[in-house]
Structures are given as structure tokens and as C-alpha cells.
Amino acid sequence: MVKALVVEDEEGIRNLLVEQLLDKGCQVRKANNGAVALQLVRDELPDIIYVDIVMPVMDGVAAFHEIKKQYPDKDIKIICITASTLYQEEKNI
């Protein structure tokens, strides 16, 4: 079973990603910022992490670099996501 971690501060987006991964048979944990994600990674290494780039407390870029620094020999897939560009484009319409 694939162990996934979803890191997203927007609850609706986080829940949507979690539901999609659960539907695919993944074991899913979730965090609302990068600092919480780091603790969850320390507790149990996921196979894949979906991390929002723009978040309070610790953003996705900082979390990405910290995870890669702490686990350089682990093959953890990290996918950086963001909806902020879509929001900005929507404001400009």
C-alpha cells in the first residue's frame, strides 16, 4: 500500500486530495503546514508527499528542502502544488 502525506492549509483542497488518494487505495495522513508535515515524516516516512507551496508557519518549499536534507538517501517523492496562481488569475478576470 502506498503511504501518502497531503500538506495543505486550505481544508477543502486538503480533503479533496485525501479523498482522491483514498479512492486509489492509498494510506493517507494530512497536515495543515510544513512544520506539522515534518513531524509526521519523522513519525513514519511516506512514499509520496503532496505539499502546497504557499502556507503559513512553514511553506512547502522550506518543508521540501528540510525533508530532502534530513532524508537524503530516502526515495520520497515530493509533489509541490499550489492553487494560488489560479486564484490570482481568477481575480484578474
N, CA and C atoms as an extended XYZ file, in Angstrom:
279
Properties=species:S:1:pos:R:3:atomname:S:1:resname:S:1:resid:I:1 pbc="F F F"
N         0.851       -1.180        0.000 N   MET     1
C         0.000        0.000        0.000 CA  MET     1
C         0.899        1.247        0.000 C   MET     1
N         0.539        2.218       -0.805 N   VAL     2
C         1.275        3.476       -0.883 CA  VAL     2
C         0.892        4.356        0.298 C   VAL     2
N         1.910        4.870        0.997 N   LYS     3
C         1.685        5.787        2.113 CA  LYS     3
C         1.875        7.207        1.595 C   LYS     3
N         0.811        8.009        1.688 N   ALA     4
C         0.846        9.377        1.183 CA  ALA     4
C         0.644       10.371        2.325 C   ALA     4
N         1.220       11.550        2.131 N   LEU     5
C         1.039       12.667        3.054 CA  LEU     5
C         0.574       13.857        2.238 C   LEU     5
N        -0.540       14.472        2.649 N   VAL     6
C        -1.071       15.661        1.991 CA  VAL     6
C        -0.863       16.835        2.934 C   VAL     6
N        -0.140       17.853        2.444 N   VAL     7
C         0.171       19.033        3.248 CA  VAL     7
C        -0.442       20.240        2.551 C   VAL     7
N        -1.502       20.756        3.118 N   GLU     8
C        -2.277       21.833        2.501 CA  GLU     8
C        -3.004       22.591        3.587 C   GLU     8
N        -2.895       23.920        3.586 N   ASP     9
C        -3.546       24.707        4.627 CA  ASP     9
C        -5.033       24.932        4.373 C   ASP     9
N        -5.468       24.877        3.133 N   GLU    10
C        -6.885       25.046        2.814 CA  GLU    10
C        -7.606       23.713        3.006 C   GLU    10
N        -8.506       23.667        3.970 N   GLU    11
C        -9.157       22.407        4.344 CA  GLU    11
C        -9.892       21.744        3.180 C   GLU    11
N       -10.597       22.520        2.366 N   GLY    12
C       -11.350       21.949        1.255 CA  GLY    12
C       -10.452       21.273        0.232 C   GLY    12
N        -9.341       21.925       -0.118 N   ILE    13
C        -8.393       21.349       -1.067 CA  ILE    13
C        -7.735       20.123       -0.463 C   ILE    13
N        -7.351       20.223        0.818 N   ARG    14
C        -6.724       19.091        1.517 CA  ARG    14
C        -7.656       17.876        1.507 C   ARG    14
N        -8.918       18.097        1.838 N   ASN    15
C        -9.877       16.986        1.883 CA  ASN    15
C       -10.108       16.380        0.499 C   ASN    15
N       -10.125       17.211       -0.529 N   LEU    16
C       -10.294       16.713       -1.891 CA  LEU    16
C        -9.142       15.794       -2.284 C   LEU    16
N        -7.910       16.221       -2.011 N   LEU    17
C        -6.748       15.391       -2.318 CA  LEU    17
C        -6.765       14.094       -1.513 C   LEU    17
N        -7.108       14.193       -0.248 N   VAL    18
C        -7.176       12.999        0.613 CA  VAL    18
C        -8.196       12.017        0.053 C   VAL    18
N        -9.385       12.501       -0.306 N   GLU    19
C       -10.427       11.623       -0.845 CA  GLU    19
C        -9.966       10.926       -2.118 C   GLU    19
N        -9.313       11.663       -3.002 N   GLN    20
C        -8.842       11.066       -4.258 CA  GLN    20
C        -7.803        9.980       -3.993 C   GLN    20
N        -6.903       10.227       -3.066 N   LEU    21
C        -5.876        9.226       -2.749 CA  LEU    21
C        -6.471        8.007       -2.052 C   LEU    21
N        -7.425        8.230       -1.167 N   LEU    22
C        -8.099        7.099       -0.512 CA  LEU    22
C        -8.833        6.243       -1.542 C   LEU    22
N        -9.467        6.906       -2.507 N   ASP    23
C       -10.169        6.171       -3.573 CA  ASP    23
C        -9.216        5.297       -4.379 C   ASP    23
N        -7.941        5.682       -4.450 N   LYS    24
C        -6.934        4.906       -5.184 CA  LYS    24
C        -6.280        3.844       -4.309 C   LYS    24
N        -6.724        3.741       -3.054 N   GLY    25
C        -6.215        2.697       -2.171 CA  GLY    25
C        -4.992        3.090       -1.365 C   GLY    25
N        -4.691        4.376       -1.310 N   CYS    26
C        -3.530        4.838       -0.536 CA  CYS    26
C        -3.883        4.964        0.943 C   CYS    26
N        -2.868        4.819        1.772 N   GLN    27
C        -2.969        5.150        3.189 CA  GLN    27
C        -2.577        6.621        3.271 C   GLN    27
N        -3.418        7.471        3.846 N   VAL    28
C        -3.193        8.915        3.780 CA  VAL    28
C        -3.172        9.551        5.167 C   VAL    28
N        -2.168       10.395        5.364 N   ARG    29
C        -2.131       11.284        6.526 CA  ARG    29
C        -2.153       12.704        5.992 C   ARG    29
N        -2.495       13.664        6.859 N   LYS    30
C        -2.602       15.036        6.391 CA  LYS    30
C        -2.052       16.013        7.420 C   LYS    30
N        -1.605       17.156        6.889 N   ALA    31
C        -1.065       18.223        7.732 CA  ALA    31
C        -1.503       19.555        7.138 C   ALA    31
N        -1.602       20.573        7.997 N   ASN    32
C        -2.030       21.881        7.500 CA  ASN    32
C        -0.879       22.874        7.328 C   ASN    32
N         0.358       22.441        7.591 N   ASN    33
C         1.524       23.285        7.309 CA  ASN    33
C         2.783       22.414        7.300 C   ASN    33
N         3.873       23.001        6.845 N   GLY    34
C         5.114       22.257        6.698 CA  GLY    34
C         5.706       21.768        8.007 C   GLY    34
N         5.534       22.530        9.079 N   ALA    35
C         6.080       22.121       10.372 CA  ALA    35
C         5.407       20.844       10.871 C   ALA    35
N         4.095       20.769       10.745 N   VAL    36
C         3.362       19.557       11.129 CA  VAL    36
C         3.780       18.399       10.226 C   VAL    36
N         3.951       18.688        8.943 N   ALA    37
C         4.374       17.651        7.994 CA  ALA    37
C         5.717       17.050        8.390 C   ALA    37
N         6.668       17.892        8.797 N   LEU    38
C         7.981       17.381        9.205 CA  LEU    38
C         7.855       16.399       10.355 C   LEU    38
N         6.988       16.697       11.314 N   GLN    39
C         6.794       15.780       12.447 CA  GLN    39
C         6.186       14.467       11.974 C   GLN    39
N         5.214       14.545       11.067 N   LEU    40
C         4.594       13.317       10.556 CA  LEU    40
C         5.595       12.482        9.762 C   LEU    40
N         6.487       13.139        9.024 N   VAL    41
C         7.520       12.424        8.268 CA  VAL    41
C         8.481       11.733        9.232 C   VAL    41
N         8.805       12.408       10.337 N   ARG    42
C         9.679       11.793       11.345 CA  ARG    42
C         9.027       10.570       11.972 C   ARG    42
N         7.719       10.643       12.178 N   ASP    43
C         6.986        9.522       12.793 CA  ASP    43
C         6.924        8.308       11.869 C   ASP    43
N         6.699        8.551       10.585 N   GLU    44
C         6.604        7.465        9.605 CA  GLU    44
C         6.855        8.041        8.214 C   GLU    44
N         7.886        7.534        7.542 N   LEU    45
C         8.226        8.031        6.213 CA  LEU    45
C         7.144        7.662        5.206 C   LEU    45
N         6.607        8.654        4.502 N   PRO    46
C         5.646        8.351        3.444 CA  PRO    46
C         6.377        7.982        2.151 C   PRO    46
N         5.652        7.388        1.227 N   ASP    47
C         6.201        7.109       -0.100 CA  ASP    47
C         6.115        8.344       -0.986 C   ASP    47
N         5.054        9.142       -0.771 N   ILE    48
C         4.824       10.325       -1.586 CA  ILE    48
C         4.212       11.427       -0.730 C   ILE    48
N         4.624       12.658       -1.020 N   ILE    49
C         4.101       13.825       -0.305 CA  ILE    49
C         3.576       14.821       -1.325 C   ILE    49
N         2.357       15.267       -1.132 N   TYR    50
C         1.788       16.375       -1.903 CA  TYR    50
C         1.833       17.581       -0.979 C   TYR    50
N         2.592       18.604       -1.354 N   VAL    51
C         2.775       19.739       -0.460 CA  VAL    51
C         2.455       21.050       -1.173 C   VAL    51
N         1.614       21.844       -0.538 N   ASP    52
C         1.272       23.169       -1.043 CA  ASP    52
C         2.498       24.072       -0.915 C   ASP    52
N         2.727       24.888       -1.894 N   ILE    53
C         3.886       25.780       -1.868 CA  ILE    53
C         3.663       26.945       -0.912 C   ILE    53
N         2.451       27.494       -0.890 N   VAL    54
C         2.158       28.689       -0.098 CA  VAL    54
C         1.309       28.304        1.110 C   VAL    54
N         1.938       28.366        2.307 N   MET    55
C         1.235       28.043        3.551 CA  MET    55
C         1.817       28.881        4.681 C   MET    55
N         1.039       29.101        5.731 N   PRO    56
C         1.585       29.771        6.910 CA  PRO    56
C         2.477       28.820        7.715 C   PRO    56
N         3.167       29.330        8.679 N   VAL    57
C         4.057       28.629        9.606 CA  VAL    57
C         5.320       28.160        8.881 C   VAL    57
N         5.213       27.177        8.002 N   MET    58
C         6.335       26.730        7.168 CA  MET    58
C         5.764       26.389        5.801 C   MET    58
N         6.252       27.088        4.773 N   ASP    59
C         5.715       26.847        3.435 CA  ASP    59
C         6.252       25.547        2.838 C   ASP    59
N         5.696       25.167        1.716 N   GLY    60
C         6.048       23.910        1.085 CA  GLY    60
C         7.480       23.836        0.589 C   GLY    60
N         8.013       24.959        0.137 N   VAL    61
C         9.395       24.973       -0.357 CA  VAL    61
C        10.356       24.688        0.795 C   VAL    61
N        10.140       25.347        1.927 N   ALA    62
C        11.000       25.116        3.102 CA  ALA    62
C        10.865       23.679        3.591 C   ALA    62
N         9.638       23.159        3.617 N   ALA    63
C         9.418       21.774        4.048 CA  ALA    63
C        10.110       20.807        3.088 C   ALA    63
N        10.000       21.052        1.783 N   PHE    64
C        10.657       20.222        0.773 CA  PHE    64
C        12.153       20.137        1.035 C   PHE    64
N        12.795       21.296        1.210 N   HIS    65
C        14.245       21.315        1.428 CA  HIS    65
C        14.637       20.629        2.740 C   HIS    65
N        13.840       20.818        3.771 N   GLU    66
C        14.149       20.197        5.062 CA  GLU    66
C        14.015       18.678        4.992 C   GLU    66
N        12.992       18.196        4.319 N   ILE    67
C        12.812       16.742        4.177 CA  ILE    67
C        13.965       16.144        3.383 C   ILE    67
N        14.343       16.779        2.287 N   LYS    68
C        15.457       16.280        1.468 CA  LYS    68
C        16.778       16.329        2.252 C   LYS    68
N        16.930       17.342        3.110 N   LYS    69
C        18.139       17.462        3.938 CA  LYS    69
C        18.185       16.367        5.007 C   LYS    69
N        17.056       16.093        5.643 N   GLN    70
C        17.015       15.106        6.723 CA  GLN    70
C        17.049       13.662        6.215 C   GLN    70
N        16.570       13.441        4.998 N   TYR    71
C        16.477       12.083        4.460 CA  TYR    71
C        17.084       12.020        3.052 C   TYR    71
N        18.380       12.322        2.926 N   PRO    72
C        18.995       12.382        1.587 CA  PRO    72
C        19.042       11.039        0.864 C   PRO    72
N        19.044        9.952        1.603 N   ASP    73
C        19.156        8.629        0.986 CA  ASP    73
C        17.804        7.939        0.772 C   ASP    73
N        16.734        8.597        1.152 N   LYS    74
C        15.400        8.010        1.010 CA  LYS    74
C        14.765        8.473       -0.302 C   LYS    74
N        14.038        7.574       -0.922 N   ASP    75
C        13.393        7.882       -2.200 CA  ASP    75
C        11.951        8.328       -1.952 C   ASP    75
N        11.804        9.487       -1.320 N   ILE    76
C        10.482       10.048       -1.052 CA  ILE    76
C        10.123       10.963       -2.221 C   ILE    76
N         9.012       10.681       -2.865 N   LYS    77
C         8.531       11.534       -3.945 CA  LYS    77
C         7.800       12.719       -3.330 C   LYS    77
N         8.154       13.923       -3.769 N   ILE    78
C         7.510       15.134       -3.265 CA  ILE    78
C         6.956       15.899       -4.461 C   ILE    78
N         5.651       16.121       -4.431 N   ILE    79
C         4.983       16.866       -5.487 CA  ILE    79
C         4.504       18.185       -4.900 C   ILE    79
N         5.043       19.279       -5.425 N   CYS    80
C         4.657       20.609       -4.956 CA  CYS    80
C         3.443       21.083       -5.746 C   CYS    80
N         2.441       21.558       -5.027 N   ILE    81
C         1.197       22.002       -5.642 CA  ILE    81
C         0.861       23.401       -5.145 C   ILE    81
N         0.023       24.092       -5.887 N   THR    82
C        -0.491       25.371       -5.418 CA  THR    82
C        -1.743       25.732       -6.191 C   THR    82
N        -2.646       26.399       -5.514 N   ALA    83
C        -3.837       26.930       -6.160 CA  ALA    83
C        -3.764       28.449       -6.207 C   ALA    83
N        -2.723       29.034       -5.664 N   SER    84
C        -2.638       30.492       -5.584 CA  SER    84
C        -2.582       31.147       -6.955 C   SER    84
N        -1.960       30.516       -7.933 N   THR    85
C        -1.910       31.074       -9.281 CA  THR    85
C        -3.317       31.128       -9.870 C   THR    85
N        -4.070       30.071       -9.667 N   LEU    86
C        -5.440       30.062      -10.168 CA  LEU    86
C        -6.261       31.157       -9.512 C   LEU    86
N        -6.067       31.365       -8.225 N   TYR    87
C        -6.782       32.404       -7.509 CA  TYR    87
C        -6.421       33.773       -8.079 C   TYR    87
N        -5.136       34.009       -8.323 N   GLN    88
C        -4.703       35.290       -8.877 CA  GLN    88
C        -5.284       35.505      -10.274 C   GLN    88
N        -5.281       34.461      -11.092 N   GLU    89
C        -5.848       34.575      -12.440 CA  GLU    89
C        -7.341       34.864      -12.366 C   GLU    89
N        -8.022       34.221      -11.426 N   GLU    90
C        -9.457       34.444      -11.270 CA  GLU    90
C        -9.741       35.896      -10.892 C   GLU    90
N        -8.910       36.486      -10.037 N   LYS    91
C        -9.083       37.871       -9.633 CA  LYS    91
C        -8.900       38.821      -10.817 C   LYS    91
N        -8.067       38.430      -11.789 N   ASN    92
C        -7.787       39.292      -12.920 CA  ASN    92
C        -8.832       39.192      -14.020 C   ASN    92
N        -9.777       38.266      -13.915 N   ILE    93
C       -10.800       38.089      -14.960 CA  ILE    93
C       -11.909       39.111      -14.791 C   ILE    93
